[in-house]
Amino acid sequence: MKILPVKDPSTEELFIAMPLPLYRDDPNYIRPLDQDVKAVFDHTKNPRFQNGECSRWLLLNSHGDPIGRIAAFYDYESNDNALLVGGCGFFECIDDQHAANLLFDTAKEWLCQRGIEAMDGPINFGNRERWWGLLVDGFHPPCYCCNYNPPYYQRLFENYGFQVYFKQYTYRRDIATRLSSKVGEKAMHALRDSGYTFAHVNRRQLDKAAEDFRMVYNEGWAKIEGVSPMSSEGARKLMQSLKPIIDPKIIWFAYHEGKPVGFFVSIPDVNQLIVKHVNGKLTLGGKLLFLWNRWRKRCKTMFGIVFGIAPGHQRKGVEAAMVMAASTVIQDRSQTQYEELQMNWIGDFNPKMMNVARYIGGKIYKTHYTYRYLFDRTRPFERYPIIQ
């Protein structure tokens, strides 16, 4: 076996295509768009390169055929504690522990040379809502930019020495199922305060939506370990990247006296609209197919990518009131066509959000693990801290 660095367009194409034989007989696999994967490793498109570095490798067998791949990366901006942690991701490999170990060793050695002390994986060189965690339960078709992998990958990671840093749950509920009376009762606590209002976004005011999102995000998420504050420009770019697929009726904000204090951001599952039909290549024909499918309302899955309430407004029924307001629109078949909601992803370190997901009728549908590997094997391992 031989490790081959990804250094040019030809090796990049091998990196992109390497997994396809592994999933040839898997009906649930959906090939990601090539452009989405390539964007992660593009200096002009991924701002993580401003404070970090990334490298990729292929593993070749004795015949020169690719049988594995991995990427390693670090971002100093997201390291704010005593342990310098890098990451590995986009791991794919045949069912062979020796082959997997060669890939993990390559990533580890590259990170060690840069002073990194631990490696999380499989994660993304970017935000957590994409390509994060190893699927270990619920091998259903993946939603847009979510990791999907064979079951044996869990054994490859754990035999190497990776330990579970945290678990990520995707909750699912049927849209048509009525919310419980308890949600309505809790919502009344917020509705008694006349200062709270709830609204979905306006497609013509996406810059406002981006800034509202940033304000709530930075008040809550940016305080979590490993999560960096979001700039106004970063929020604007995020919202603009979603613009082609946005359904305004499934992105909701909560306001208190005009100030944003919560959000519920969902998108149509792009994998249903286009990705599973185009074999990784977003050509003109694929774009036209996307527009046709969207016009025909053929996407039946709402993909919830983030949900939260600013700390100062938690435990006041605001989340319940926002869900109630959204449900009056989303459950109206004359206004939306969705049949299910998948809420991606909720960490086991966030019991409040797990309770909210269960409270509104969600059940665990998929489970991903984010692992950590400490380079100093004598160092005590600690799980991700619980958010209080």
N, C-alpha and C positions, 0 to 999 in steps of 0.2 A: 504494500500500500504506500501511496505517496501523497503528501500534502502539496497542493498547488495554490499559491496566492492568486486572488482575483485582482488583476492589474489593468485589464484592457477590455474593450468591447466584446471580444470573443470569449474570454473567461467569464465576463458578466453574463453573457447569454447562457453559458453552461450553468452558472449559478442559478439563474432563473428557471431553467428547464430541468435541473437535476431531480426534483421531487416527483415528476410526473410518472415514471415507472412504478414508484412505490404505491401510488393511488389508482393505478389503472383499473383495478377491480372493485374499487370502493365507491358505491353509488352516492354516498353522502358528501364526498369531497367536491369542493368547488375551487377551481384554480383562481387565485387572486389575479387582479389586473397587473400585468407586468409593470405598468407605469407607477402603480402604487408602491410596489416593492422597490423599484429603482429610485423613487423619490427619497426614500429613507437614506440612501447612500450618495445623494447628490448634494455637493457643497452649496450649490446655488438655491436649493429648495429646502434644506433641512437646517434650521438655525442652531441646532445642537453642535454643529461643527465650529461655532464661534468660541465655545468653551471646552471642546472635547475633540476626540479623534475616533476613527473607526477603521477596522480592517476586516477582510473576508477571505475565506479559504474554501477550496474544494478538496475532497478526498477521492483519489483515483485508485482503482484496483490494478492488478498486474497487467491488465489489457489496456489500461488508460481510460477506462470508462468511469464517469463520476458515480460514486456510491454514497456520498455524504457531503454536507456543507455546514458552515457555521460562520457567524459574524461575531466580533468582539468590539467593545466600545466603552468609552467612559465620558463623563460630562462633569467637570469639576463644579459647575454651578449648582448641581443637584446634590452635592456632597456637603452636608452641613453638620456632620458629627465627627466623632473621633476615628471612625473607620472609613477608609477610602474604598468605595465600592464601584466596580465597573459592572458590565453586563455582557451576556452572550445571548444571541437570538438567531432567528431564521435557521434553526437547527433542523436538519433532515438527515436521516441515516438508515441504512439497511439494518436488519435485526442482527447486529453483531456487536458485542460489548467492546471488543478490541478496537473496532473501527470507531465507535463512539468515543472511547477513551482517547484516541489519537486526536479527534476533533476538540474535545474538552481540554486536553493538555495544550494544544496549540493556542487556544483562546487564553488559557490561564497564563502561559509563558509570556505571551504578548502583553497582557495586562501587568504581570509582575515586573516586566522591564520598564514600565511607566509608573511604578510606585504604587500600584493599586493592590489592595489587601484582601479583597473578596470579590466574588462574581455572582451576580444574580442572573437567573435564567429560567426558561427562555423569555426574554423581555425585548422591548423595542428601543432603538436609539431615537426616542421621541416620546410623545405623550402616552399615558397609560391606556387610553381608550382604544389603542390599536396594537395588535400583535403582542399581547401580553399574557403570559401564563401558559402552562402545559395542560391540555385537555386530559382529564383523568376519569371523568364520568359524564354521561349524557352525550354520546357520540352521534348527535343530530347534525344536519347540515349547518355549517357555520354562517353567522351573519357577517356583514361587510367588515373586512379588515380584522377578523377575529381568528385566532389560532385554532387550527384543526390538525390532528396528528393521529397516528396509529396508537393503540393502547400500549404497545410494548415500549414506547418512549419513556414511560414512567419508570420501568425497570432499568433502562439505560442510564437515566439521570441518577436514580437512587443508588444503584450499584457503584457508580463513580464516587459517590460521597455527598451529593447534593442533599440538603435538608429543607423541609418545607418552611419557608419564611412566612408566607400567609396563603390562605385559600381565597379564591374568588368565585362567587356564585352568580350565575345568571338565573334570574327568576322569570317565570312565565305565568301569564294569566289570560283567559279568554276575554276578549273585549265585551262580549255580550253579557257576561256574568254581572249581575247587579252588585254594586258595592254594598257592604254590610251596613246595617243601621248604626253600628258603632262609629263608622267613618263619618256619617252625618252628624252624630252626636258630638264627636270631637270637633268637627268643622264649625259647629255653632259657637264654640269658644272664641274662634278667630272672627267670626262674622258679627259677634256682639260688639267688636271694636270697629267702629265705622271707618277707621283709618286704613283698613286693608281692602285692596282691590286686586283683581286677577284678570289677566288678558293674554291671549295668544299673540304672537308677533305679527307685524305688518311687513309684508315682503318689500314694501317701498321704504321701510325704515330699518334696514338691517344694521346700519352703523349704530343706531340707538340700541338695538338688541345686543350688539357686540359689547357696547360699553356697559349696559345693564348686567350682562353675563360676567364681565370682568370684575365689576364691583362686588358681586356676591361671591364669585370664585376666590378672589383675593382675601375676602374677609374670613372664609372658611378653609378652603382647600390648601391655600398657600402656606398654612401653618402646619400641614401634615409633613412628616419626615419624607424627604426625597422629592417634594413637589415645589416647584419654583413659582414665584408670583408671575402673573400674566400682564404684559404691557398692553397699552391701548392698541398699538400696531399689531401685536400678536393676536389679540381678540378679534380685530377687524379682519385679519387674514384668515383666521379660523372660520368666521362667519361667511366670508366670501367663498371659501373652499366648499362650504356646504350649500351655497346658493343654488347650484344646478339641481339639487335634489330636495331642497327644503319644501316641506308641506307646512305652511304657517299654522295650521289648526292643531298641530301636535307639538308645538314648542310654546310653553306657557311660562309666564312670570307672575310672581306675587310681589305686590308693592305695599309699602306702609307709608301713608302720607306722601305718595309719589316717589319714594325711594325704593329701588329694587332690593328685595330681601329673600328671594327664593326663585328657583327655576326648575323646570322639568323639560329637558331637551330630548326630543325623539326625532328620528328620521325614518323615512321608508327604507326597508332593507334593500339596499342596492343590489345585493346578490340575487334577489328575486327578479328585480327589474331588468338587469342586464348581465351581471358578472358571470352567472352560471351558463349563459348562452354564447359567450364570445371567446372562450378558450384563452383568456389572458390578453387578448388584443382588442383595444378600443379603437376600432376603425370607424370611418364615416358610417358604414352600415350599422355598426354597433350603437352609435350615437342615435341614429334614427330609430333603431329598435327600442332604445331606452325611452325616447320621447313617445313612441307609440304605446309602449307598455304603461307609461305613466298616465297618458291621456285615457287609456282604457281602464285605468285603476286596477291593474293586475297584481299589485303588491298587496298582500294580505297581512304582512307583519310590520308592526311598529317596532323600531329598534331604539330602546331608551338608552342613550349614551351617558347621561348625567342627570342627577336629581339631587337637590339639596336646599336647605334653608340656612340663612345666616345665623351664626350662634346666638345672637341676641333675640332671635324670634323663634327659637325652637321651644317645644313643649307648650305651645300656645294654640295648637290646632291649625297652624298655617298650612302645613303640608296636606292635611286632610281637606281643608277648604279649597286648596289649589287643585287637588285631585277631583273634588266634587265639581268644581267649575269646568275643568277640562272634560270630565265624563259627559256633561250635558251636550257637548259638541261631538266628542269622539264616538260616543255610543249612538249618535243619530245617524242612521244609515243614509239619510239624504245628504249628509255633509261629508262623511268619510266612509271608506270601504274596508277598514282594517278588521281582522278577525282575531288577532292575537297581539299581545305585547310581550316582548322579551326585554327585560331590564338588565343591561350589561354595565359593568360588572360590579358586584358589591363585595368588598373585602370582609373576611371574618374578623378583622380588627375594628370594624365599624358596626357594632351591635345596634346602634340607633337606626341605621339605614336598613339593616336586616329586618328589624321590627316593622319599619314602615312598609317594606316589600310584602311581608306576611300580612300586615294589617289591611292592605288593599287587595288581598286575595292572591298574591303571588306564591308560587311553589318553586323550589329549586329544580331547574331544568338541565343545567350544565354546571360542572365544577372544573375549574382550572387551578393549578398550583403554581405559585411563584416560588422557586427554590433559591437558596443561597449556599454558596460554597466558600468556606473560609480557607484562605491559603495557609494560614498558621493552624494546623490541625489540632494544636493543644489549646487554642483559644476557646473559651466557652461560647456555645451557640445560643443566641437569643432570638425568639420569634419577634415579628413586627409588633410594636406596642399597641395595646388596645386604646382606641380613641374614647375618652371619657365624655 
